[in-house]
Amino acid sequence: MTRPVSRSFVIVSGALLWLSIAVASAALWPIYRTPALTTLIAVAILAGSIVAVLALWRAWSFVTTSLVSVLVFLIIGVPVAVPSETQFGVVPSLEGLSDLIAGVALGWKQLLTISLPVGDYQALLVPALVLVYFGTVVALSIAFRTRIAELSVVPAMVVFVMAISLGPTYPDQPLSLSLILLIVIALSLVWFRWRRRRDTVNALEAAMDEAGVARRKREFGFAGVRTVVSAVVILAIASGIAVVAANVVPPTNNRSVLRTAIVEPFDPRDYVSPLSGFRRYWQPSTANSVLFEVAGVPLGTRVRLATLDSYNGVVYAVGSDRVSSESGSFSRVPSRFDQSGVDGEQVDMTITVADYSGVWLPTVGLFEQVEFSGDRAADLRDSFYYNKVSGTAAVVDGLMSGDTYTFEGVAPIQPDSDEISSLTPGLAEVPSIQQSPEELTEKLDQYVRGFTSSGERLDAMLSGLAADGYVSHGVGVDEPASRSGHSADRIAELVTAPRMIGDGEQYAVAASMMANELGFPARVVLGFVTSDSQIRGDDVSAWIEVNTAEYGWVTIDPNPPLREIPDEDPDDIAQVARPQTVVQPPEIESDTTNRQSNPDSEQALQPDLDPVLQAILAALRTAGWIALVLLVLAAPFVLIIAAKLRRRQLRKRAESSVEQISGGWQEFEDSLIDHGYSPPIAGTRTEVAAVMATPDARQLAEHADRAIFSGGTPEASDVDAFWSNVSELETQLNTGLSRWARFKTEISLRSLGGYSVTSLFKR
């Protein structure tokens, strides 16, 4: 329903709603962190305002306004939300329009399955444009063209809640934005209420004489000042409470948002552990085959294929956050990772795939950016996922011969081999080793006996493996037998056999488990060591990474040096016959984690959480955040109602019965004011009662006059009767009003002024 509005109303209301939308849109910054978002917000608010003002000026219908809004969205959408698909930076292309329309439906889920911040990657700015642009159109249209202008603040609240829900799990200035938005919304509500009351008074003035007009203007001016002052007091109290609450109960490091519940499209559990195929690279058919060519890195560079941090007693696998949160999650990467804070050497290498195939993408160091080229570049880019916790990259479509990509990263500074003895365990968290053979622990005790510090024990363990171990892949006719695999039974066989024979698959797993027992968070890495520009199968290697307080993750090669393997002593055959280690079935879903803070701390094992319980806890956390936002937004209204209840209680419990009756009359007069009446200032009780124009009101005025001016002391029964009459009159005032109208009288600020506010702080 269109109603006449003044120019001042349009300007002030528009400014307040622009500010509320802008503040709510600021919550989108942690998602994008790009100047393009600032441009989008400015253009969206401006375009939405133009549509709303034109609709008001031309008195467009709902259908016409909706069609024009969609048309303007299509015009501005591509340049501000899909800038890469424009011609000359302004003219939308057909591909851009297609991406824009698809982004309206699909962009929301894509935001939840990609690493933050997303920048202006593809069409991921479309959800932000939808929220800000249509939020502006709806907010201004409600304010300008409906009778309930207060509802125009709802779109800003929706933008804010959606921004938090789509955002990261870590809070990003939640208190400051919430408080600013709360203040702007409260000021908007005060403005709309003040304008409505003024319009009502102006309508009444038209039917009154000049004296009446003068009196009404004085009343309106006083009421307006009183309303603004009361609103400021309420906002100050609400803000103070919010600040204190935030300091007493600060936000947690992580919060539950929509992305914590979404199922990641790439799950490494769907693929066989890459370490299980270690011996395949040593087969004659693969050992001399060129897997891929690499350029831009020196000889001896370790090229990571996959990081394995989850061991269940059977295989070492690439971790997933569906099993343990410490493994991190695989997500799409929109632009580049900022590694400027890492101290190391820049890596800029190009890889061309030959005979290699698979989902795991060879990388070096810490990932910054990857650019694919060739016929499959777009498909590979869209299927690229990265786990920043483990440093593992994958392409769901898989690499094929002919694929080429350029990788940029940073190779962190590593300690020299003689510095290992001075290292101390870091604070990283890794999934716990679910099954470690006792024979391994016994061998570790032999290696580290006599050493005290963590670094010295780690160095002694590595020296022990280097001294006792021999390398054999078991594939050549002249090589001693060496069983493949890295189950707990195979590792027990490795450390108890008369000759310790194995290769990188076994030594990396054994060293990783030993390092974990020494207090160092450790994991296995499968990859290749460059011997020339062509990487062949026999360049495959496996090593470990241990987390240290000094360097973070440190690369360590646990493989013994290549040397001749002595013949087996027949007298030692009996030593091989030993009880087999019983391998328990792996736990499919386990959230037990190994949280290590220092070498002397006990490894606290957290009990497994039922998946249903996890879902319930996640739902409760999400509900808690929503309740907190609603509580902050509802705080002013709750304070208004509480203030009125406090005022009524003080009046009813005044020291004398005369003051109690006087307070009852003040309560009735304030109720009249909150219901929209304007009693005369400094008028008698009879004049005030005449405003309501009912016999009961006149009788209440007479009762109050007798009690106050008689000079006697009213009985308690008279006081109770008087307050009962006040309650009955309040009921009459509410008769015929809707629930919404009654609620508006409860939160009205008209009566909260002057003595009404100061009396709250008495006693």
TORVO-297432 format. One line per 5 residues: for each residue x, y, z of C-alpha. Coordinates in nm, 3 decimals. Layout:
X:Y:Z; ... $
//
This chain:
0.000:0.000:0.000; 0.149:0.333:-0.109; 0.122:0.624:0.132; 0.225:0.987:0.083; 0.572:1.066:0.215 $
0.767:1.388:0.242; 1.106:1.460:0.092; 1.262:1.482:0.439; 1.125:1.140:0.528; 1.274:0.988:0.211 $
1.614:1.147:0.274; 1.645:1.063:0.645; 1.493:0.715:0.613; 1.709:0.639:0.311; 2.024:0.752:0.490 $
1.951:0.538:0.796; 1.869:0.231:0.587; 2.175:0.284:0.367; 2.386:0.291:0.679; 2.225:-0.025:0.820 $
2.274:-0.215:0.493; 2.635:-0.095:0.466; 2.717:-0.200:0.824; 2.553:-0.540:0.773; 2.741:-0.582:0.444 $
3.071:-0.524:0.625; 3.023:-0.870:0.775; 3.086:-1.006:0.423; 3.447:-0.885:0.427; 3.600:-1.200:0.587 $
3.448:-1.402:0.302; 3.594:-1.197:0.016; 3.868:-0.959:0.140; 3.891:-0.782:-0.196; 3.838:-0.419:-0.302 $
3.585:-0.554:-0.552; 3.347:-0.614:-0.260; 3.359:-0.245:-0.163; 3.272:-0.147:-0.519; 2.993:-0.403:-0.526 $
2.836:-0.275:-0.203; 2.845:0.087:-0.322; 2.697:0.006:-0.664; 2.434:-0.229:-0.518; 2.312:0.025:-0.261 $
2.303:0.303:-0.521; 2.121:0.093:-0.781; 1.875:-0.043:-0.525; 1.801:0.309:-0.402; 1.734:0.434:-0.756 $
1.489:0.150:-0.818; 1.306:0.211:-0.488; 1.282:0.589:-0.542; 1.160:0.547:-0.900; 0.900:0.297:-0.781 $
0.781:0.553:-0.524; 0.779:0.842:-0.770; 0.602:0.652:-1.048; 0.377:0.458:-0.807; 0.477:0.127:-0.964 $
0.295:-0.187:-0.864; 0.467:-0.477:-0.690; 0.498:-0.668:-1.018; 0.647:-0.371:-1.205; 0.892:-0.299:-0.924 $
1.000:-0.664:-0.918; 1.056:-0.679:-1.295; 1.257:-0.356:-1.299; 1.464:-0.479:-1.002; 1.554:-0.800:-1.185 $
1.637:-0.608:-1.505; 1.870:-0.370:-1.321; 2.029:-0.669:-1.145; 2.109:-0.826:-1.483; 2.257:-0.497:-1.607 $
2.488:-0.430:-1.312; 2.546:-0.792:-1.211; 2.821:-0.895:-1.452; 3.042:-0.583:-1.419; 3.041:-0.585:-1.038 $
3.000:-0.957:-0.954; 3.161:-1.134:-1.254; 3.414:-0.875:-1.376; 3.623:-1.134:-1.560; 3.332:-1.198:-1.800 $
3.286:-0.841:-1.926; 3.387:-0.669:-2.245; 3.586:-0.349:-2.193; 3.525:-0.396:-1.819; 3.161:-0.283:-1.842 $
2.960:-0.460:-2.114; 2.828:-0.800:-1.997; 2.906:-1.101:-2.214; 2.672:-1.394:-2.273; 2.903:-1.614:-2.066 $
2.895:-1.355:-1.790; 2.515:-1.344:-1.787; 2.507:-1.722:-1.776; 2.748:-1.728:-1.481; 2.548:-1.453:-1.309 $
2.221:-1.644:-1.335; 2.387:-1.970:-1.231; 2.553:-1.793:-0.938; 2.215:-1.689:-0.800; 2.125:-2.055:-0.757 $
2.462:-2.225:-0.709; 2.691:-1.959:-0.566; 2.573:-2.014:-0.210; 2.692:-2.375:-0.191; 3.010:-2.296:-0.384 $
3.097:-2.041:-0.116; 3.075:-2.316:0.145; 3.311:-2.554:-0.037; 3.596:-2.317:-0.112; 3.877:-2.176:0.099 $
3.834:-1.826:0.235; 3.888:-1.554:0.135; 3.751:-1.610:-0.217; 3.832:-1.267:-0.362; 3.657:-1.210:-0.696 $
3.704:-1.571:-0.808; 3.464:-1.678:-1.084; 3.105:-1.575:-0.992; 3.131:-1.604:-0.615; 3.050:-1.234:-0.567 $
2.697:-1.300:-0.693; 2.554:-1.404:-0.351; 2.687:-1.079:-0.203; 2.523:-0.878:-0.481; 2.191:-1.057:-0.428 $
2.196:-0.982:-0.056; 2.300:-0.617:-0.077; 2.110:-0.511:-0.389; 1.776:-0.679:-0.321; 1.811:-0.602:0.050 $
1.833:-0.232:-0.038; 1.534:-0.246:-0.274; 1.317:-0.429:-0.021; 1.422:-0.213:0.275; 1.355:0.120:0.101 $
1.032:-0.003:-0.057; 0.896:-0.107:0.283; 0.996:0.225:0.438; 0.856:0.442:0.156; 0.544:0.252:0.056 $
0.399:0.064:0.354; 0.237:0.167:0.680; 0.478:-0.041:0.889; 0.807:0.130:0.810; 0.971:-0.037:1.111 $
0.989:-0.363:0.914; 1.237:-0.200:0.676; 1.521:-0.285:0.918; 1.466:-0.659:0.864; 1.665:-0.682:0.533 $
1.977:-0.546:0.706; 1.938:-0.810:0.976; 1.903:-1.080:0.709; 2.220:-0.961:0.532; 2.412:-0.966:0.862 $
2.294:-1.315:0.964; 2.362:-1.458:0.617; 2.710:-1.304:0.612; 2.793:-1.473:0.942; 2.642:-1.805:0.829 $
2.840:-1.807:0.504; 3.158:-1.679:0.667; 3.457:-1.841:0.836; 3.448:-2.041:1.156; 3.657:-1.782:1.340 $
3.490:-1.462:1.469; 3.592:-1.144:1.289; 3.504:-0.835:1.497; 3.157:-0.975:1.582; 3.102:-0.739:1.877 $
3.183:-0.409:1.707; 2.973:-0.482:1.398; 2.684:-0.612:1.607; 2.685:-0.304:1.830; 2.704:-0.062:1.538 $
2.423:-0.242:1.356; 2.217:-0.248:1.676; 2.259:0.128:1.723; 2.169:0.209:1.362; 1.862:-0.017:1.370 $
1.748:0.131:1.701; 1.787:0.486:1.567; 1.589:0.387:1.259; 1.307:0.251:1.474; 1.304:0.567:1.685 $
1.291:0.778:1.368; 1.000:0.585:1.218; 0.806:0.595:1.545; 0.870:0.968:1.587; 0.755:1.042:1.233 $
0.437:0.839:1.278; 0.349:1.023:1.596; 0.422:1.358:1.433; 0.202:1.272:1.135; -0.078:1.176:1.375 $
-0.045:1.504:1.564; -0.043:1.701:1.240; -0.365:1.532:1.135; -0.527:1.628:1.465; -0.405:1.986:1.437 $
-0.602:2.037:1.121; -0.927:2.013:1.320; -0.825:2.236:1.613; -0.818:2.611:1.675; -0.505:2.821:1.682 $
-0.462:2.790:2.060; -0.495:2.418:2.034; -0.242:2.412:1.755; 0.010:2.602:1.963; -0.040:2.373:2.256 $
-0.005:2.059:2.043; 0.316:2.187:1.888; 0.465:2.241:2.231; 0.360:1.891:2.336; 0.502:1.737:2.020 $
0.833:1.916:2.056; 0.872:1.803:2.414; 0.770:1.446:2.331; 1.019:1.431:2.043; 1.310:1.545:2.259 $
1.204:1.306:2.533; 1.190:1.015:2.290; 1.537:1.082:2.152; 1.691:1.125:2.498; 1.527:0.805:2.622 $
1.648:0.615:2.316; 2.004:0.733:2.375; 1.986:0.622:2.739; 1.851:0.279:2.643; 2.116:0.232:2.372 $
2.393:0.333:2.610; 2.275:0.079:2.868; 2.235:-0.195:2.605; 2.580:-0.126:2.458; 2.738:-0.130:2.803 $
2.577:-0.464:2.884; 2.690:-0.610:2.551; 3.050:-0.493:2.601; 3.063:-0.633:2.954; 2.910:-0.963:2.839 $
3.163:-0.993:2.557; 3.452:-0.938:2.799; 3.316:-1.179:3.058; 3.224:-1.446:2.803; 3.447:-1.377:2.500 $
3.375:-1.553:2.169; 3.538:-1.891:2.119; 3.816:-1.946:1.869; 3.578:-2.121:1.634; 3.207:-2.103:1.574 $
2.967:-2.334:1.396; 2.855:-2.194:1.062; 2.710:-2.346:0.746; 3.049:-2.449:0.607; 3.114:-2.667:0.915 $
2.813:-2.882:0.824; 2.858:-2.902:0.445; 2.996:-3.226:0.300; 3.323:-3.165:0.118; 3.313:-3.277:-0.248 $
3.660:-3.434:-0.220; 3.720:-3.699:0.044; 4.062:-3.872:0.044; 3.904:-4.178:0.204; 3.751:-4.254:-0.136 $
4.099:-4.334:-0.268; 4.358:-4.599:-0.183; 4.644:-4.475:0.032; 4.917:-4.359:-0.208; 5.180:-4.515:0.019 $
5.032:-4.859:-0.053; 5.152:-4.825:-0.413; 5.511:-4.744:-0.317; 5.656:-5.070:-0.456; 5.469:-5.023:-0.784 $
5.709:-4.744:-0.877; 6.001:-4.986:-0.840; 5.863:-5.243:-1.080; 6.077:-5.275:-1.395; 5.792:-5.144:-1.611 $
5.770:-4.821:-1.411; 6.113:-4.764:-1.258; 6.259:-4.618:-1.579; 5.939:-4.459:-1.710; 5.921:-4.080:-1.712 $
5.629:-3.984:-1.490; 5.656:-3.608:-1.533; 5.906:-3.338:-1.617; 5.987:-3.059:-1.376; 6.155:-2.723:-1.436 $
6.250:-2.444:-1.201; 6.381:-2.640:-0.900; 6.736:-2.759:-0.822; 6.844:-3.122:-0.816; 6.768:-3.301:-0.493 $
6.440:-3.116:-0.440; 6.175:-3.319:-0.261; 5.849:-3.309:-0.457; 5.551:-3.384:-0.234; 5.282:-3.612:-0.371 $
5.073:-3.662:-0.056; 5.100:-3.619:0.320; 4.978:-3.909:0.531; 4.887:-3.848:0.894; 4.626:-4.114:0.980 $
4.747:-4.463:1.075; 4.503:-4.738:1.174; 4.746:-5.028:1.209; 4.696:-5.137:0.849; 4.768:-4.836:0.627 $
4.895:-4.482:0.660; 4.639:-4.267:0.479; 4.578:-3.908:0.379; 4.372:-3.763:0.662; 4.021:-3.624:0.643 $
3.836:-3.393:0.878; 3.549:-3.645:0.865; 3.772:-3.874:1.070; 3.983:-3.628:1.267; 3.969:-3.250:1.267 $
4.349:-3.241:1.308; 4.390:-3.363:0.951; 4.230:-3.052:0.807; 3.995:-3.052:0.511; 4.029:-3.031:0.136 $
3.870:-2.723:-0.016; 3.882:-2.533:-0.339; 4.128:-2.247:-0.363; 3.986:-1.931:-0.525; 4.300:-1.726:-0.577 $
4.627:-1.757:-0.388; 4.739:-1.822:-0.033; 4.934:-1.550:0.140; 5.265:-1.702:0.254; 5.444:-1.368:0.297 $
5.499:-1.444:0.665; 5.694:-1.763:0.590; 6.072:-1.740:0.599; 6.202:-1.943:0.307; 6.292:-1.959:-0.061 $
6.045:-1.881:-0.337; 5.943:-2.176:-0.555; 5.831:-2.126:-0.915; 5.824:-2.456:-1.100; 5.650:-2.598:-1.404 $
5.545:-2.961:-1.430; 5.443:-3.143:-1.746; 5.277:-3.480:-1.689; 5.394:-3.783:-1.887; 5.313:-4.136:-1.765 $
5.192:-4.029:-1.422; 4.820:-4.047:-1.350; 4.615:-3.999:-1.037; 4.439:-3.741:-0.824; 4.743:-3.634:-0.618 $
4.916:-3.322:-0.752; 5.298:-3.298:-0.713; 5.397:-2.980:-0.524; 5.701:-2.829:-0.350; 5.693:-2.634:-0.024 $
5.394:-2.433:0.094; 5.132:-2.360:-0.168; 5.072:-2.006:-0.294; 4.921:-2.039:-0.639; 4.873:-2.285:-0.924 $
4.796:-2.214:-1.289; 4.694:-2.494:-1.525; 4.745:-2.479:-1.901; 4.646:-2.694:-2.193; 4.314:-2.827:-2.318 $
4.202:-2.944:-1.973; 4.308:-2.629:-1.785; 3.954:-2.515:-1.698; 3.846:-2.862:-1.584; 4.158:-2.909:-1.372 $
4.117:-2.566:-1.218; 3.758:-2.634:-1.118; 3.849:-2.973:-0.970; 4.157:-2.853:-0.776; 4.149:-2.897:-0.397 $
4.408:-2.820:-0.135; 4.454:-2.910:0.231; 4.649:-2.628:0.392; 4.698:-2.830:0.713; 4.882:-3.118:0.548 $
5.005:-2.933:0.237; 4.849:-3.191:0.005; 4.695:-3.094:-0.331; 4.455:-3.297:-0.544; 4.255:-3.272:-0.865 $
3.934:-3.473:-0.863; 3.943:-3.525:-1.240; 4.293:-3.672:-1.210; 4.612:-3.584:-1.398; 4.674:-3.725:-1.744 $
4.958:-3.726:-1.993; 5.000:-3.380:-2.144; 4.866:-3.182:-1.850; 5.085:-2.886:-1.756; 5.075:-2.649:-1.463 $
5.287:-2.384:-1.296; 5.319:-2.400:-0.920; 5.423:-2.113:-0.695; 5.509:-2.163:-0.331; 5.758:-2.110:-0.052 $
6.008:-2.369:0.070; 6.050:-2.299:0.444; 6.397:-2.282:0.594; 6.504:-2.619:0.735; 6.760:-2.699:1.006 $
7.088:-2.870:0.925; 7.128:-3.235:1.017; 7.353:-3.146:1.310; 7.076:-2.925:1.455; 6.826:-3.208:1.500 $
6.953:-3.284:1.849; 6.855:-2.933:1.964; 6.494:-2.945:1.839; 6.195:-2.954:2.073; 5.841:-3.075:1.998 $
5.594:-2.827:1.849; 5.229:-2.770:1.929; 5.072:-2.915:1.613; 4.794:-3.168:1.656; 4.789:-3.493:1.461 $
4.554:-3.792:1.470; 4.664:-4.053:1.718; 4.840:-4.371:1.610; 4.567:-4.630:1.653; 4.800:-4.929:1.672 $
5.173:-4.936:1.736; 5.353:-5.270:1.781; 5.525:-5.332:2.114; 5.836:-5.446:1.928; 5.873:-5.096:1.788 $
5.863:-4.943:2.136; 6.125:-5.189:2.257; 6.355:-5.104:1.966; 6.303:-4.732:2.032; 6.400:-4.780:2.397 $
6.726:-4.940:2.284; 6.804:-4.648:2.053; 6.734:-4.363:2.298; 6.870:-4.520:2.618; 7.104:-4.274:2.785 $
6.969:-3.963:2.610; 6.752:-3.711:2.794; 6.638:-3.422:2.574; 6.373:-3.468:2.307; 6.603:-3.359:2.025 $
6.883:-3.591:2.132; 6.641:-3.886:2.153; 6.506:-3.805:1.806; 6.859:-3.788:1.664; 6.952:-4.115:1.838 $
6.646:-4.287:1.690; 6.739:-4.177:1.338; 7.099:-4.284:1.391; 6.981:-4.625:1.510; 6.770:-4.683:1.200 $
7.058:-4.570:0.979; 7.300:-4.807:1.153; 7.075:-5.115:1.164; 6.874:-5.073:0.847; 6.930:-5.200:0.495 $
6.738:-5.099:0.185; 6.579:-5.356:-0.043; 6.271:-5.314:-0.259; 6.240:-5.689:-0.314; 6.181:-5.656:-0.689 $
6.526:-5.738:-0.835; 6.654:-6.091:-0.876; 6.969:-5.999:-0.684; 6.785:-5.825:-0.399; 6.706:-5.996:-0.068 $
6.339:-6.060:0.000; 6.161:-5.755:0.139; 5.788:-5.777:0.200; 5.586:-5.475:0.093; 5.324:-5.308:0.309 $
5.338:-5.106:0.629; 5.091:-5.270:0.862; 5.173:-5.305:1.231; 5.280:-5.665:1.168; 5.516:-5.560:0.887 $
5.673:-5.288:1.105; 5.717:-5.538:1.390; 5.889:-5.773:1.146; 6.116:-5.489:1.031; 6.250:-5.410:1.379 $
6.280:-5.770:1.504; 6.432:-5.948:1.204; 6.802:-6.044:1.227; 6.859:-5.811:0.934; 6.647:-5.493:0.929 $
6.547:-5.493:0.563; 6.289:-5.266:0.401; 6.256:-4.950:0.198; 6.106:-4.603:0.233; 5.757:-4.741:0.286 $
5.856:-4.922:0.607; 6.125:-4.687:0.738; 5.909:-4.375:0.706; 5.621:-4.539:0.891; 5.848:-4.678:1.163 $
6.024:-4.343:1.210; 5.693:-4.156:1.221; 5.555:-4.381:1.495; 5.881:-4.358:1.692; 5.884:-3.977:1.665 $
5.527:-3.966:1.791; 5.626:-4.175:2.093; 5.908:-3.928:2.161; 5.654:-3.644:2.176; 5.706:-3.501:1.827 $
5.391:-3.469:1.614; 5.491:-3.659:1.301; 5.353:-3.762:0.963; 5.468:-3.948:0.652; 5.520:-3.784:0.313 $
5.522:-3.972:-0.017; 5.694:-3.801:-0.306; 5.992:-3.791:-0.537; 6.350:-3.663:-0.516; 6.465:-3.493:-0.834 $
6.778:-3.641:-0.995; 6.731:-3.453:-1.322; 6.448:-3.273:-1.498; 6.272:-3.601:-1.574; 6.111:-3.771:-1.275 $
6.105:-4.149:-1.310; 5.953:-4.421:-1.099; 6.280:-4.499:-0.922; 6.292:-4.138:-0.796; 6.009:-4.220:-0.555 $
6.081:-4.175:-0.186; 5.906:-4.157:0.148; 6.016:-3.939:0.439; 5.874:-3.793:0.754; 5.792:-3.447:0.883 $
5.810:-3.369:1.254; 5.663:-3.057:1.408; 5.908:-2.852:1.612; 5.885:-2.539:1.822; 6.178:-2.383:1.635 $
6.100:-2.445:1.267; 5.746:-2.576:1.246; 5.730:-2.883:1.022; 6.082:-3.018:0.959; 6.160:-3.263:0.679 $
6.368:-3.565:0.788; 6.487:-3.856:0.575; 6.476:-4.173:0.791; 6.599:-4.407:0.517; 6.929:-4.588:0.580 $
7.212:-4.524:0.333; 7.238:-4.761:0.038; 7.496:-5.031:0.112; 7.556:-5.397:0.057; 7.327:-5.623:0.257 $
7.516:-5.901:0.440; 7.415:-6.261:0.398; 7.179:-6.401:0.657; 7.344:-6.603:0.938; 7.179:-6.950:0.952 $
7.233:-6.955:1.328; 6.995:-6.661:1.361; 6.705:-6.829:1.183; 6.542:-6.915:1.516; 6.529:-6.551:1.606 $
6.283:-6.488:1.326; 6.024:-6.725:1.472; 5.825:-6.496:1.702; 5.461:-6.450:1.790; 5.272:-6.259:1.524 $
5.142:-5.918:1.619; 4.765:-5.925:1.619; 4.629:-5.637:1.415; 4.290:-5.520:1.531; 4.036:-5.410:1.269 $
4.072:-5.038:1.199; 3.828:-4.796:1.348; 3.646:-4.640:1.057; 3.528:-4.325:1.235; 3.747:-4.202:1.515 $
3.798:-3.852:1.645; 4.061:-3.958:1.898; 4.350:-3.721:1.861; 4.702:-3.694:1.984; 4.739:-3.346:2.134 $
5.105:-3.283:2.213; 5.227:-2.965:2.374; 5.565:-3.066:2.517; 5.776:-3.382:2.546; 5.697:-3.433:2.912 $
5.320:-3.395:2.886; 5.092:-3.694:2.893; 4.907:-3.764:2.571; 4.545:-3.710:2.666; 4.319:-3.930:2.461 $
3.978:-3.781:2.407; 3.687:-4.024:2.408; 3.517:-4.094:2.076; 3.212:-3.883:2.008; 2.907:-4.041:1.855 $
2.828:-3.888:1.512; 2.473:-3.818:1.625; 2.607:-3.637:1.931; 2.845:-3.440:1.710; 2.554:-3.332:1.491 $
2.353:-3.232:1.797; 2.645:-3.032:1.939; 2.698:-2.857:1.605; 2.329:-2.772:1.588; 2.338:-2.640:1.944 $
2.642:-2.423:1.869; 2.472:-2.280:1.562; 2.153:-2.220:1.758; 2.360:-2.052:2.028; 2.511:-1.804:1.784 $
2.171:-1.729:1.633; 2.027:-1.681:1.982; 2.315:-1.446:2.068; 2.249:-1.231:1.761; 1.876:-1.223:1.836 $
1.950:-1.139:2.198; 2.170:-0.845:2.101; 1.905:-0.717:1.860; 1.629:-0.764:2.119; 1.826:-0.604:2.403 $
1.679:-0.251:2.362; 1.322:-0.380:2.364; 1.388:-0.602:2.665; 1.542:-0.308:2.849; 1.242:-0.086:2.773 $
0.999:-0.345:2.908; 1.221:-0.408:3.211; 1.245:-0.034:3.279; 0.868:0.001:3.277; 0.824:-0.297:3.508 $
1.084:-0.149:3.744; 0.906:0.189:3.736; 0.570:0.028:3.813; 0.721:-0.171:4.101; 0.876:0.140:4.258 $
0.547:0.328:4.236; 0.347:0.045:4.383; 0.592:0.004:4.674; 0.634:0.372:4.761; 0.694:0.460:5.126 $
0.347:0.606:5.199; 0.000:0.513:5.083; -0.046:0.864:4.938; 0.268:0.819:4.727; 0.142:0.477:4.619 $
-0.187:0.627:4.494; -0.001:0.914:4.329; 0.225:0.660:4.162; -0.078:0.466:4.043; -0.212:0.779:3.877 $
0.127:0.841:3.712; 0.119:0.482:3.586; -0.224:0.542:3.428; -0.110:0.868:3.270; 0.202:0.700:3.125 $
-0.018:0.422:2.989; -0.230:0.684:2.812; 0.083:0.834:2.656; 0.213:0.495:2.540; -0.125:0.422:2.378 $
-0.095:0.732:2.162; -0.290:0.985:2.367; -0.147:1.331:2.435; -0.263:1.452:2.779; -0.222:1.827:2.839 $
0.105:1.926:3.000; 0.056:2.040:3.362; -0.315:1.961:3.328; -0.528:1.854:3.621; -0.614:1.489:3.673 $
-0.967:1.561:3.554; -0.830:1.713:3.230; -0.603:1.415:3.179; -0.890:1.171:3.241; -1.100:1.361:2.988 $
-0.857:1.253:2.716; -0.977:0.894:2.757; -1.336:1.015:2.791; -1.472:0.726:3.001; -1.653:0.734:3.337 $
-1.397:0.499:3.490; -1.114:0.740:3.406; -1.298:1.034:3.565; -1.369:0.826:3.877; -1.000:0.734:3.902 $
-0.906:1.104:3.884; -1.155:1.190:4.159; -1.027:0.901:4.375; -0.669:1.026:4.339; -0.762:1.386:4.419 $
-0.948:1.283:4.737; -0.660:1.067:4.860; -0.391:1.327:4.791; -0.566:1.648:4.898; -0.778:1.520:5.189 $
-0.485:1.534:5.431; -0.560:1.185:5.561; -0.377:0.857:5.516; -0.554:0.615:5.281; -0.598:0.258:5.398 $
-0.414:-0.028:5.234; -0.744:-0.151:5.093; -0.794:0.187:4.922; -0.449:0.160:4.765; -0.519:-0.192:4.639 $
-0.854:-0.082:4.499; -0.694:0.215:4.323; -0.428:0.001:4.156; -0.694:-0.251:4.053; -0.880:0.032:3.880 $
-0.559:0.132:3.705; -0.516:-0.224:3.575; -0.879:-0.229:3.455; -0.831:0.097:3.266; -0.514:-0.040:3.105 $
-0.716:-0.342:2.995; -0.973:-0.107:2.840; -0.697:0.076:2.655; -0.578:-0.256:2.507; -0.927:-0.366:2.408 $
-0.956:-0.397:2.033; -0.581:-0.377:1.972; -0.390:-0.649:1.789; -0.098:-0.829:1.952; 0.143:-0.623:1.747 $
-0.026:-0.299:1.856; -0.015:-0.405:2.221; 0.354:-0.494:2.185; 0.427:-0.150:2.039; 0.270:0.013:2.345 $
0.492:-0.202:2.566; 0.809:-0.085:2.392; 0.698:0.274:2.337; 0.951:0.531:2.455; 0.698:0.815:2.490 $
0.646:0.769:2.862; 1.013:0.702:2.940; 1.125:1.058:2.997; 1.189:1.304:3.274; 1.097:1.167:3.614 $
1.012:0.830:3.459; 1.380:0.766:3.383; 1.533:0.921:3.694; 1.295:0.727:3.918; 1.440:0.400:3.794 $
1.763:0.466:3.982; 1.602:0.542:4.316; 1.646:0.309:4.610 $
//
